[in-house]
Amino acid sequence: MTAATGTPDPDAGHPVTGLDEVVHQRARLGILTIAHEARRVEFGYLRTQLELTAGNLSKHLSVLEAAGLIEVEKGYEGRRGRTWITLTATGNTALTEEIVRLKQLVARVETTNGQ
């Protein structure tokens, strides 16, 4: 996109080429977005909000943690074991970049729909 006109920059690659496979997956994008909003989010809340099984959520969290996008903290609240997820600075940057690319894609669709 050119800043001056808001139109696609013909010299830039297609926005889809910049999408991050780790971030873009539906559940992982949801995890990052909720963690961004909440600053620190509990495992059970993520599971409920994203309608995932505990095993599925754990797998996605492992991928995000291995990529350095989140930090996972285990502890106790009273007598109950808890797991909290926090977005890292790298995760925040990755989420921001993904949103920029998605906005570029939306702009391209909206531009071509108007013609």
C-alpha positions in Angstrom: 0.0 0.0 0.0 1.2 3.4 -0.7 0.7 5.8 2.2 -0.3 8.7 0.1 -3.0 7.1 -1.9 -4.0 4.0 0.1 -3.7 1.9 -3.1 -1.7 -1.3 -3.6 2.0 -0.7 -4.3 2.8 -2.5 -7.5 6.4 -3.0 -6.4 5.5 -4.7 -3.1 4.7 -8.4 -3.1 1.2 -9.6 -2.5 0.2 -9.2 1.2 -0.5 -12.9 1.5 3.2 -13.7 1.1 3.9 -11.9 4.3 1.4 -13.8 6.4 3.1 -15.8 9.2 2.1 -19.5 9.1 2.6 -19.8 12.9 0.4 -16.7 13.6 -2.2 -17.0 10.9 -3.7 -20.3 12.0 -7.2 -19.6 13.3 -6.7 -20.8 16.9 -3.2 -19.3 17.3 -4.4 -16.0 15.9 -7.2 -16.1 18.5 -4.8 -17.0 21.3 -2.5 -14.1 20.4 -5.4 -11.6 20.1 -6.9 -12.6 23.4 -3.5 -12.5 25.1 -2.9 -9.0 23.6 -6.2 -7.8 25.0 -5.9 -9.3 28.4 -2.1 -9.0 29.0 -2.3 -12.2 31.0 -4.9 -14.9 30.3 -5.7 -18.2 32.0 -5.7 -21.5 30.0 -9.4 -22.3 30.8 -10.6 -18.9 29.6 -8.7 -19.4 26.3 -10.2 -22.9 25.9 -13.7 -21.7 26.5 -13.5 -18.6 24.3 -11.8 -20.4 21.4 -14.0 -23.6 21.8 -10.9 -25.9 21.8 -10.2 -29.1 23.7 -7.5 -28.9 26.4 -5.2 -31.0 24.2 -5.7 -29.0 21.1 -5.1 -25.7 23.0 -2.0 -27.2 24.6 -0.6 -28.1 21.2 -1.2 -24.5 19.8 0.4 -23.0 23.0 3.5 -25.2 22.5 3.9 -24.0 18.9 3.5 -20.3 20.0 5.9 -20.8 22.9 8.5 -22.5 20.8 8.3 -19.6 18.4 8.9 -17.2 21.3 5.5 -15.5 20.8 4.1 -16.3 24.3 5.3 -17.2 27.7 3.5 -19.9 29.7 3.5 -19.7 33.5 2.3 -22.5 35.7 1.3 -22.0 39.2 -1.5 -22.3 41.8 -4.5 -20.2 42.6 -5.6 -21.6 46.0 -5.3 -25.3 45.7 -5.9 -25.4 41.9 -3.2 -25.7 39.4 -3.4 -22.9 36.8 -1.7 -22.0 33.6 -1.3 -18.4 32.4 -0.3 -17.1 29.0 1.4 -13.8 28.3 2.2 -12.3 25.0 5.9 -11.6 24.5 7.3 -8.5 22.8 8.1 -10.7 19.8 4.5 -12.0 19.9 3.1 -8.5 20.0 5.2 -7.6 16.9 4.2 -10.7 15.1 0.5 -10.0 15.8 0.8 -6.4 14.7 2.5 -7.4 11.4 -0.2 -10.0 10.8 -2.9 -7.5 11.3 -1.2 -5.1 8.9 -1.1 -7.8 6.2 -4.7 -8.7 6.8 -5.7 -5.0 6.5 -3.8 -4.8 3.2 -5.7 -7.8 1.9 -9.0 -6.3 3.0 -8.1 -3.0 1.3 -7.3 -4.9 -2.0 -10.6 -6.6 -1.9 -12.5 -3.4 -1.1 -10.6 -1.5 -3.9 -11.4 -4.1 -6.5 -15.1 -4.4 -5.4 -15.5 -0.7 -6.1 -14.4 -0.9 -9.7 
